[in-house]
Amino acid sequence: MKLYYAAASPFVRKCLVSAHELHIGDRLELVPASAHPVNRDRALVAQNPLGKIPTLILDDGVALFDSRVICEYLNDLGGGGLLPPPGAARWRVLVDQALADGIMDAAVLTRYETFVRPENLRWSDWVGGQLDKVSCGLTDLERRAASLAGRVDLGTIAVGCALGYLDFRYASLAWRERYPATAAWFAGFAERDSMRTTAPPAA
């Protein structure tokens, strides 16, 4: 299988952490790709019309995207374990994943606005709105931090990758000071081998 990826992408990292936890990471061939919102990578677009990463190409040529779809596929391929059977626990995991994905979405959009868009076209209110999503998401995570303890699933993996991305791109937010329960959980989760081996390069 080929995974179109960029090492800095938190969504790619979510897939790599999942594959590692499922012991199938060695089955992924990593293909560097650029998911630039303007200068679109045509090799990537040929596989995924949205031109987004991660994109997984199966051995039969079928393309899977986005990260949620890929992670569910990897979970099935790896024998399960990262997603509970139907019921309350499954919905909790999926909602945790959705919350973390939303934080990552807002953080990536802020990155595009502040580093990709020409300076004279940047919209500070847009940045403020996106960072407010991050703040509100972290507030909700803080409220539910106790429920993350002892879990390794698609929800906690997504949360870990979201927090790792904030460390990578937005260290100035100093989020640990305002969300101590979340920070305490992440301190342990970030030490997992799957998280350590998929850490993004130094910013």
URSUL-V842262 format. One record per helix or strand. SS is the DSSP state (@ for helix, = for strand). FROM is the first residue (numbers start at 0). TO is the last residue. If there is no record, write none. Layout:
# URSUL-V842262
SS_FROM_TO / SS_FROM_TO
This chain:
# URSUL-V842262
=_1_4 / @_9_20 / @_24_26 / =_28_31 / @_41_44 / =_54_56 / =_62_63 / @_66_76 / @_87_115 / @_118_120 / @_123_147 / @_153_168 / @_170_172 / @_174_177 / @_179_188 / @_192_195
